[in-house]
Amino acid sequence: MAKEENYEIPAKIGNTLTSINLKIIHNRDLESKAAITLETEAFGKVAAEFKVTGKGVEGLCICSSEEGAALLREGKELLENMLLEENVPTKNMYFAANETLNLAEFSTKQSQGRQEGADAGVLYKSAKAFIGYVTEPDLIDCYIYEVNSVYKRYKFLMEQAARIALLHEEDTEPAELSTETPAAS
């Protein structure tokens, strides 16, 4: 068996066509792993790694934006269910954000030993479930609505701030004081 298998998978995520890079690394001395990288409008750059441990699959998912990582973290249960449908028990799933995420470097880094000779079938199933997860239409729609909502709130608050600033400028003009006494009624 080859030490490394590389696949470029074209995928439509939302309305955008992108390329998903899947790398399965078989290594007797270090751990075997599946590394998945992709870039989408909705999540930004995404890198995930799955390793087989004695108690199940452990995964790490890093997004280039905090919003993307938060959305994937919120849907963690969906990912775990998709893994279970593939008969892949999960141990731990971690999600993080890193604005300087370099997709090319991510899949080439070697990690230090967890379990030698991990089952390639489990790694393929893990990769399949994760790809299904990030291409889930409901998840993409949720993210789009969330981004639009935040943008509209930002726009509203900026308009309010502009109005307050204009009112504040009008209030800074000193008012003319009248020396006349008001007429008694």
Secondary structure, 3 states (H helix, E strand, C coil): CCCEEEEEEEEEECCEEEEEEEEEECCCCCECEEEEEEEECCCEEEEEEEEEECCEEEEEEEECCHHHHHHHHHCHHHHHHHHHHCCCCEEEEEEEECCCCCHHHHCCCCCCCCCECCCHHHHHHHHHHHHHHHCCHHHHHHHHHHHHHHHHHHHHHHHHHHHHHHHHHHHCCCCCCCCCCCCCC
